[in-house]
Structure formats: structure tokens, C-alpha cells
Amino acid sequence: MSDINLDGLLLLIILIMVGPAILLAIIGGILRYNQKKKAAKVFFILSVVYLVISFGICGSMMLS
């Protein structure tokens, strides 16, 4: 039987799941610090929406 190591693939999928959401949240934090609260709120909402969608799609891929 062959031993296939898929740790890198799992790490890549997790990075795709949370990476852009973290980046959007950081941008939102920078904008909030610069007193652009409306734009910061949009980036925070985009971050949460990306997380919800990515956990749904990538999470279902990881389960199968």
C-alpha cells in the first residue's frame, strides 16, 4: 500500500479558507484606524461573508 502525505494540500485548503478573510479584516482595521468607519464596516462584512461561504464550500470538499 502506498503512503500518500496530503498535509500540504490540507494546509493549502485551510489557507484558502481563512487567508483572504484575515486580509480583508486587517484592511478593515487599518481603515477604521484612519477614521474611515463606513469603508471599514464594508471590509469587515466582506470578511465575514467570505468566511461563511468558504467554510461552506471548502468544508464540504474536506468532508468528502
C-alpha positions as CSV (number, residue, x, y, z in Angstrom):
1,M,0.0,0.0,0.0
2,S,1.3,3.5,-0.8
3,D,1.7,6.2,1.8
4,I,0.5,9.4,0.4
5,N,1.1,12.5,2.5
6,L,-1.6,15.1,2.0
7,D,-0.6,17.6,4.7
8,G,0.4,20.3,2.2
9,L,-3.0,20.0,0.4
10,L,-4.9,20.3,3.7
11,L,-2.8,23.3,4.7
12,L,-3.5,24.9,1.3
13,I,-7.2,24.4,1.6
14,I,-7.2,25.9,5.1
15,L,-5.1,28.9,3.8
16,I,-7.6,29.5,1.0
17,M,-10.5,29.3,3.6
18,V,-9.2,31.9,6.0
19,G,-6.4,33.8,4.3
20,P,-8.5,36.3,2.3
21,A,-10.8,36.8,5.2
22,I,-7.9,37.7,7.5
23,L,-6.5,40.1,4.9
24,L,-9.9,41.8,4.5
25,A,-10.2,42.1,8.3
26,I,-6.7,43.7,8.5
27,I,-7.6,46.2,5.8
28,G,-10.8,47.0,7.7
29,G,-8.8,47.6,10.8
30,I,-6.4,49.9,9.1
31,L,-9.3,51.9,7.6
32,R,-11.1,52.1,11.0
33,Y,-7.9,53.4,12.5
34,N,-7.7,56.1,9.8
35,Q,-11.3,57.2,10.7
36,K,-13.0,55.8,7.6
37,K,-15.6,53.9,9.5
38,K,-18.0,53.2,6.7
39,A,-15.4,51.7,4.4
40,A,-14.0,49.7,7.4
41,K,-17.5,48.3,8.0
42,V,-17.8,47.2,4.4
43,F,-14.5,45.3,4.7
44,F,-15.5,43.6,7.9
45,I,-18.8,42.5,6.4
46,L,-16.9,41.2,3.3
47,S,-14.6,39.3,5.6
48,V,-17.4,37.6,7.4
49,V,-19.3,36.8,4.2
50,Y,-16.1,35.3,2.7
51,L,-15.6,33.1,5.8
52,V,-19.2,31.8,5.7
53,I,-19.0,31.0,2.0
54,S,-15.5,29.5,2.2
55,F,-16.3,27.3,5.2
56,G,-19.4,26.0,3.4
57,I,-17.7,25.2,0.1
58,C,-14.2,24.2,1.3
59,G,-15.6,22.5,4.3
60,S,-17.8,20.3,2.2
61,M,-14.8,19.5,0.0
62,M,-12.8,18.5,3.1
63,L,-15.5,16.2,4.3
64,S,-15.8,14.1,1.1
